[in-house]
Amino acid sequence: MTDVTDGVLHTLFRSEQGGHEQVVLCQDRASGLKAVIAIHSTALGPALGGTRFYPYASEEDAVADALNLSRGMSYKNAMAGLEHGGGKAVIIGDPELIKTEELLLAYGRFVASLGGRYVTACDVGTYVADMDVVARENRWTTGRSPENGGAGDSSVLTAYGVFQGMRASAQHAWGDPTLRGRKVGVAGVGKVGHYLVEHLLEDGAEVVVTDVREESVRRITDKFPQVTVVADTDALIRTEGLDVYAPCALGGALNDDTVPVLTAKVVCGAANNQLAHPGVEKDIEDRGILYAPDYVVNAGGVIQVADELHGFDFDRCKTKATKIFDTTLAIFARAKEDGIPPAAAADRIAEQRMAEARRG
């Protein structure tokens, strides 16, 4: 990307962003592509993570998001037991306005230029059809359609994994691995959230939802009229009698404004980077709220796309995603043993695996 501002460079090299191996700033003037590809770690194998297409307010914001998300993917892939490091890409712009075949092909060429160090997939603003286009320019693209040798929509197993993490949270909090009779608030019922709602209803939960997109809410209420809708996330987190809060939209859901007013006893959702800043995990614990680390419970999707590289088998992937239940319980046990919040316990386990891989 040309015309990189001082602000972008400042964000790029801040030490607290996590020591990334490589960050590529991409621009293709003909198609209008501006993108960032961030590789956090390849200690466990090629970096794997999706492509987010989003109208960032600035290039600096885009770089910061790519850095944060790619670091999270390193931890997610490590905790999922995958032989992949962490990477993430962001394309700057409103996908409803600027997404074209030409732009996606240009992006695919940038992925190809990394020679397999980064494997991409879907994320917010990108879909299976988009990955089919990107894959025409490189062989390191997952999340493709079954017709093009892929596994299809990874949201299915992402939601399933979150549900397994939520069952484990219920086991730890209430002694029973079910959401039956519990009130669960789901913030964001798009690609992943609507599948999660289905699992919850099948399990006997009472579900409350909100989403900034009216069409997403309508899709839920048309299919499940028993679901309650509230105006916004603020109303959701203050809902009386809420047992579980499931953030399933963008990151930063747990912050200095939301944590003090949370009514739920458990937080377990699909969104990435739910903790707005370091220290929030301690605030959550101090309030007696159980937090299931986001990158642990939402790993079902990355388990699916990683399997695609070896010849996709849904049943094999679902078996691996089911293990998120056991992994989540192990994190809660480690947190209790070490006297630290679950988020810190998950980080320790993931960092240990990456460190052992580097030594090996």
Backbone torsions as a table, in degrees:
resi	resn	phi	psi	omega
1	MET	NA	126.1	178.0
2	THR	-87.3	174.8	-180.0
3	ASP	55.3	40.3	178.8
4	VAL	-73.2	128.9	-176.5
5	THR	-81.2	164.3	174.9
6	ASP	-59.7	-34.5	179.8
7	GLY	-62.6	-40.5	178.0
8	VAL	-63.1	-46.2	-179.3
9	LEU	-64.6	-37.0	177.9
10	HIS	-61.8	-46.5	178.4
11	THR	-61.5	-41.6	-174.9
12	LEU	-60.4	-36.1	-171.2
13	PHE	-111.4	12.3	174.7
14	ARG	-66.5	128.5	-174.9
15	SER	-62.7	-30.5	-176.3
16	GLU	-71.5	-6.5	178.4
17	GLN	-74.3	-13.1	169.1
18	GLY	115.4	12.8	173.0
19	GLY	67.5	57.0	-178.3
20	HIS	-70.2	148.5	178.5
21	GLU	-76.6	-38.8	-173.8
22	GLN	-158.5	137.9	173.7
23	VAL	-132.8	126.1	-177.0
24	VAL	-112.8	124.0	175.5
25	LEU	-98.3	121.0	-170.2
26	CYS	-115.6	138.7	173.4
27	GLN	-146.4	133.0	172.9
28	ASP	-127.3	105.1	-172.8
29	ARG	-63.9	-35.9	-175.9
30	ALA	-61.9	-40.1	-176.9
31	SER	-96.6	-14.1	-176.4
32	GLY	86.4	10.7	-179.1
33	LEU	-70.2	130.1	165.1
34	LYS	-131.7	123.6	-174.7
35	ALA	-147.5	162.0	175.2
36	VAL	-128.9	128.9	173.4
37	ILE	-115.7	119.2	-177.9
38	ALA	-114.4	125.7	175.7
39	ILE	-109.4	111.4	-178.7
40	HIS	-81.4	-48.4	-175.8
41	SER	-153.4	142.2	171.2
42	THR	-121.6	23.7	-178.2
43	ALA	-60.5	-37.7	-177.9
44	LEU	-95.6	-7.3	-177.9
45	GLY	145.6	-173.6	179.2
46	PRO	-54.8	139.8	179.9
47	ALA	-65.9	134.2	-178.5
48	LEU	-128.9	130.1	178.2
49	GLY	179.5	157.3	-172.5
50	GLY	-78.3	177.0	177.7
51	THR	-111.4	117.8	178.9
52	ARG	-95.8	132.5	179.1
53	PHE	-115.8	110.0	-168.9
54	TYR	-150.8	143.7	-179.4
55	PRO	-82.1	74.0	179.9
56	TYR	-62.0	147.6	180.0
57	ALA	-68.0	-27.2	-178.8
58	SER	-154.5	164.4	175.4
59	GLU	-64.2	-35.2	179.1
60	GLU	-61.2	-42.2	178.0
61	ASP	-63.2	-39.3	-179.7
62	ALA	-64.7	-44.8	178.3
63	VAL	-62.4	-44.9	-179.8
64	ALA	-59.8	-41.2	-179.8
65	ASP	-66.5	-42.5	178.9
66	ALA	-61.6	-41.0	179.3
67	LEU	-64.9	-46.9	-179.0
68	ASN	-64.7	-44.9	-177.4
69	LEU	-67.1	-39.1	-178.9
70	SER	-68.5	-37.6	175.8
71	ARG	-62.5	-43.3	177.7
72	GLY	-60.1	-34.2	179.3
73	MET	-68.2	-33.7	175.9
74	SER	-59.1	-45.5	-179.5
75	TYR	-69.7	-41.5	-179.6
76	LYS	-61.4	-48.3	-177.8
77	ASN	-65.7	-35.9	177.6
78	ALA	-65.3	-45.3	-178.6
79	MET	-70.3	-24.9	178.2
80	ALA	-82.4	-4.8	179.3
81	GLY	75.7	23.9	-178.1
82	LEU	-89.8	153.5	176.6
83	GLU	-92.0	57.7	-179.1
84	HIS	-143.3	144.7	170.1
85	GLY	-87.6	-167.2	-175.1
86	GLY	-111.8	134.3	175.0
87	GLY	-149.1	164.3	177.6
88	LYS	-159.5	150.5	174.7
89	ALA	-128.1	148.0	172.9
90	VAL	-129.6	136.8	173.0
91	ILE	-106.4	129.1	-173.5
92	ILE	-89.0	122.5	177.2
93	GLY	139.4	165.7	178.5
94	ASP	-81.7	115.3	-177.6
95	PRO	-61.9	-26.0	178.6
96	GLU	-69.3	-20.3	-174.8
97	LEU	-108.0	-35.3	-170.8
98	ILE	-119.3	-5.7	-178.6
99	LYS	-68.9	121.6	177.6
100	THR	-137.2	164.5	176.5
101	GLU	-60.9	-40.9	-179.7
102	GLU	-60.7	-42.7	-179.7
103	LEU	-65.5	-43.7	-179.1
104	LEU	-66.0	-36.8	176.9
105	LEU	-65.6	-40.7	177.5
106	ALA	-62.2	-42.3	177.2
107	TYR	-61.8	-41.6	178.1
108	GLY	-58.9	-34.1	178.8
109	ARG	-69.4	-34.9	176.3
110	PHE	-66.8	-40.6	175.3
111	VAL	-60.0	-42.7	179.2
112	ALA	-61.4	-34.3	-176.8
113	SER	-65.1	-16.9	179.6
114	LEU	-86.2	-4.0	170.1
115	GLY	62.9	28.0	177.4
116	GLY	97.9	-1.6	176.2
117	ARG	-68.8	-23.6	179.8
118	TYR	-129.5	128.8	175.5
119	VAL	-112.3	125.7	-174.5
120	THR	-102.3	172.0	-179.2
121	ALA	-164.2	-170.7	179.7
122	CYS	-79.4	157.2	171.2
123	ASP	-156.7	-163.3	179.0
124	VAL	-55.5	126.9	176.8
125	GLY	86.5	-4.0	176.2
126	THR	-127.4	150.9	-171.5
127	TYR	-135.9	175.5	-178.1
128	VAL	-55.1	-44.2	-179.7
129	ALA	-61.0	-34.4	177.7
130	ASP	-67.0	-42.1	180.0
131	MET	-66.1	-30.9	175.0
132	ASP	-61.3	-37.6	178.3
133	VAL	-71.7	-48.2	-179.9
134	VAL	-57.2	-38.1	-176.9
135	ALA	-67.4	-16.8	177.5
136	ARG	-67.5	-18.1	-178.6
137	GLU	-106.4	-6.8	179.5
138	ASN	-161.4	161.5	-179.5
139	ARG	-100.1	9.8	-178.5
140	TRP	-109.1	44.7	179.4
141	THR	-123.3	127.2	176.4
142	THR	-116.8	-178.3	-176.7
143	GLY	75.1	21.5	179.6
144	ARG	-81.0	170.7	179.2
145	SER	-75.3	154.4	176.2
146	PRO	-56.9	-33.0	179.4
147	GLU	-65.0	-22.2	-179.9
148	ASN	-111.4	25.9	174.4
149	GLY	84.9	11.7	-176.8
150	GLY	-105.0	-172.5	-176.8
151	ALA	-101.0	-8.2	-179.1
152	GLY	83.2	-153.5	-171.9
153	ASP	-69.1	115.6	179.9
154	SER	-79.2	-7.2	179.6
155	SER	-62.7	-28.2	-177.6
156	VAL	-60.7	-51.2	-178.4
157	LEU	-79.2	-23.9	173.2
158	THR	-60.4	-49.3	179.7
159	ALA	-63.2	-40.3	179.7
160	TYR	-62.3	-41.5	178.4
161	GLY	-65.8	-40.6	177.2
162	VAL	-61.6	-40.7	178.1
163	PHE	-62.2	-39.1	176.9
164	GLN	-64.7	-40.9	176.3
165	GLY	-63.8	-36.2	178.7
166	MET	-70.2	-37.4	175.8
167	ARG	-62.2	-42.2	178.1
168	ALA	-64.3	-38.9	178.1
169	SER	-63.4	-40.5	177.4
170	ALA	-64.3	-40.1	177.1
171	GLN	-58.9	-45.6	-177.8
172	HIS	-70.5	-39.7	-174.6
173	ALA	-81.0	-38.6	-171.5
174	TRP	-125.7	0.4	175.9
175	GLY	80.7	12.7	-178.2
176	ASP	-147.3	123.5	-174.8
177	PRO	-80.8	55.3	178.3
178	THR	-146.0	154.5	176.1
179	LEU	-101.4	8.7	-179.9
180	ARG	-57.2	127.0	178.9
181	GLY	80.4	-2.2	178.5
182	ARG	-93.3	148.4	175.7
183	LYS	-96.3	120.4	-175.8
184	VAL	-118.3	127.3	177.6
185	GLY	-102.3	121.8	-178.3
186	VAL	-109.8	115.0	178.4
187	ALA	-97.4	105.1	-176.8
188	GLY	103.4	106.2	-177.9
189	VAL	-120.8	47.1	177.8
190	GLY	-89.7	-125.2	-171.5
191	LYS	-58.5	-41.8	-178.0
192	VAL	-100.1	-42.3	-172.7
193	GLY	-57.5	-36.6	-176.7
194	HIS	-71.9	-31.5	174.1
195	TYR	-69.0	-37.1	178.1
196	LEU	-62.9	-41.6	177.9
197	VAL	-57.6	-41.5	179.0
198	GLU	-60.4	-46.0	179.1
199	HIS	-60.4	-42.3	-177.5
200	LEU	-65.4	-43.3	179.6
201	LEU	-66.1	-40.1	177.8
202	GLU	-62.5	-29.7	-179.5
203	ASP	-84.4	-6.0	177.1
204	GLY	95.0	17.0	178.9
205	ALA	-81.7	156.6	168.5
206	GLU	-93.2	126.6	-170.9
207	VAL	-116.3	133.9	174.6
208	VAL	-120.6	135.3	-175.8
209	VAL	-132.2	161.2	168.9
210	THR	-152.0	154.5	177.5
211	ASP	-162.7	143.9	179.1
212	VAL	-70.3	-18.1	-179.3
213	ARG	-99.3	116.5	-178.3
214	GLU	-60.9	-35.5	-177.8
215	GLU	-66.1	-32.3	178.1
216	SER	-68.4	-42.0	177.6
217	VAL	-65.0	-42.5	-178.1
218	ARG	-62.9	-37.2	178.7
219	ARG	-62.0	-38.0	178.4
220	ILE	-69.7	-49.7	-174.6
221	THR	-70.2	-29.7	176.2
222	ASP	-65.0	-37.6	-177.6
223	LYS	-86.9	-35.4	-176.3
224	PHE	-130.3	80.4	-176.6
225	PRO	-63.4	-15.3	179.2
226	GLN	-76.2	-11.2	179.4
227	VAL	-73.5	136.8	177.7
228	THR	-91.2	139.1	179.1
229	VAL	-114.1	135.0	173.9
230	VAL	-118.6	164.9	-168.7
231	ALA	-65.3	-42.4	-174.5
232	ASP	-158.0	179.5	-177.0
233	THR	-64.3	-36.0	179.2
234	ASP	-60.4	-42.8	177.6
235	ALA	-66.7	-36.0	-178.4
236	LEU	-64.9	-49.3	-175.6
237	ILE	-69.8	-17.3	177.5
238	ARG	-96.0	2.5	-176.8
239	THR	-58.5	129.9	-179.0
240	GLU	-66.9	134.2	176.9
241	GLY	79.7	10.8	-179.6
242	LEU	-69.9	128.0	178.3
243	ASP	-93.7	-40.6	-175.9
244	VAL	-132.3	134.7	173.4
245	TYR	-109.8	125.3	-177.5
246	ALA	-117.9	94.2	175.7
247	PRO	-73.0	119.4	-177.2
248	CYS	-128.8	22.7	177.7
249	ALA	-112.1	-132.1	-179.6
250	LEU	-82.7	173.6	-174.2
251	GLY	-74.0	178.5	177.3
252	GLY	76.0	17.2	-175.9
253	ALA	-67.4	-26.5	-179.4
254	LEU	-104.9	105.5	-172.5
255	ASN	-142.6	-174.1	-175.6
256	ASP	-66.5	-18.5	178.2
257	ASP	-91.0	-39.5	-173.7
258	THR	-84.2	-38.9	-175.3
259	VAL	-59.4	-43.3	-178.8
260	PRO	-63.5	-21.2	-176.0
261	VAL	-110.5	3.9	177.7
262	LEU	-60.8	133.4	176.2
263	THR	-99.7	-17.8	-177.1
264	ALA	-72.1	154.4	176.4
265	LYS	-94.6	-14.7	-179.5
266	VAL	-135.0	138.8	171.0
267	VAL	-118.6	121.4	-179.7
268	CYS	-154.5	110.4	-176.5
269	GLY	-148.8	178.1	-172.0
270	ALA	-91.2	-16.7	-175.7
271	ALA	-63.5	146.6	174.0
272	ASN	-83.2	153.2	173.6
273	ASN	50.8	53.6	-177.5
274	GLN	-70.6	-29.6	-179.5
275	LEU	-80.0	116.4	-172.8
276	ALA	-66.1	-30.5	-179.9
277	HIS	-162.1	160.4	177.5
278	PRO	-57.4	138.3	-178.7
279	GLY	105.8	-22.4	179.3
280	VAL	-63.7	-35.7	-179.4
281	GLU	-60.9	-34.4	177.5
282	LYS	-71.2	-39.3	177.2
283	ASP	-60.5	-40.6	179.3
284	ILE	-62.8	-46.7	-179.1
285	GLU	-65.0	-38.8	-179.7
286	ASP	-62.4	-25.9	178.0
287	ARG	-86.8	0.5	179.5
288	GLY	78.0	21.9	-180.0
289	ILE	-98.6	134.2	177.8
290	LEU	-88.2	122.4	-179.9
291	TYR	-109.3	121.3	174.5
292	ALA	-89.9	114.5	-175.0
293	PRO	-52.0	128.3	-172.5
294	ASP	-57.1	-45.5	-173.6
295	TYR	-72.1	-12.1	175.0
296	VAL	-83.3	-51.0	-173.4
297	VAL	-77.7	-22.3	-178.3
298	ASN	-97.7	21.3	-175.4
299	ALA	-81.8	-2.4	-178.7
300	GLY	-58.5	-38.0	-179.2
301	GLY	-66.6	-42.8	-178.9
302	VAL	-71.6	-30.2	173.0
303	ILE	-60.9	-40.7	-179.7
304	GLN	-66.8	-49.0	-176.1
305	VAL	-70.5	-31.3	176.4
306	ALA	-64.5	-38.4	179.5
307	ASP	-65.6	-28.8	-179.9
308	GLU	-59.3	-29.3	-179.3
309	LEU	-69.8	-15.2	-176.0
310	HIS	-117.9	14.0	-176.9
311	GLY	94.4	97.4	-167.3
312	PHE	-66.0	135.2	174.2
313	ASP	-135.3	110.0	-173.4
314	PHE	-61.2	-44.2	-178.0
315	ASP	-62.1	-39.1	177.6
316	ARG	-62.7	-42.5	179.4
317	CYS	-66.1	-41.8	-179.0
318	LYS	-64.3	-36.4	176.7
319	THR	-61.8	-43.1	178.5
320	LYS	-65.6	-41.0	-179.1
321	ALA	-67.1	-31.1	177.8
322	THR	-61.6	-29.3	-179.1
323	LYS	-68.9	-9.9	174.7
324	ILE	-58.7	-31.0	175.8
325	PHE	-57.3	-52.2	-178.4
326	ASP	-67.0	-39.8	179.6
327	THR	-62.3	-42.1	179.8
328	THR	-64.1	-43.6	177.4
329	LEU	-62.5	-38.9	179.6
330	ALA	-63.8	-36.3	178.2
331	ILE	-66.6	-43.8	177.8
332	PHE	-60.7	-39.4	179.3
333	ALA	-66.2	-42.5	178.6
334	ARG	-64.2	-39.8	179.3
335	ALA	-61.5	-43.5	179.2
336	LYS	-66.0	-41.8	-179.1
337	GLU	-63.4	-42.5	-176.5
338	ASP	-89.7	-8.3	-179.1
339	GLY	68.5	39.2	-178.1
340	ILE	-132.4	163.2	176.8
341	PRO	-65.1	154.5	178.9
342	PRO	-56.2	-34.7	179.3
343	ALA	-62.2	-40.9	178.7
344	ALA	-69.4	-37.0	178.1
345	ALA	-63.7	-42.6	178.7
346	ALA	-63.3	-42.6	178.0
347	ASP	-59.2	-42.9	-178.5
348	ARG	-61.9	-43.7	-179.0
349	ILE	-65.0	-44.9	-179.8
350	ALA	-64.9	-43.9	-179.7
351	GLU	-63.6	-35.5	178.0
352	GLN	-64.0	-42.8	179.4
353	ARG	-65.2	-42.2	179.2
354	MET	-66.1	-40.0	179.2
355	ALA	-64.3	-41.2	179.0
356	GLU	-65.5	-35.7	178.4
357	ALA	-66.4	-39.0	179.7
358	ARG	-66.3	-40.6	179.6
359	ARG	-66.5	-33.8	-179.0
360	GLY	-71.2	NA	NA
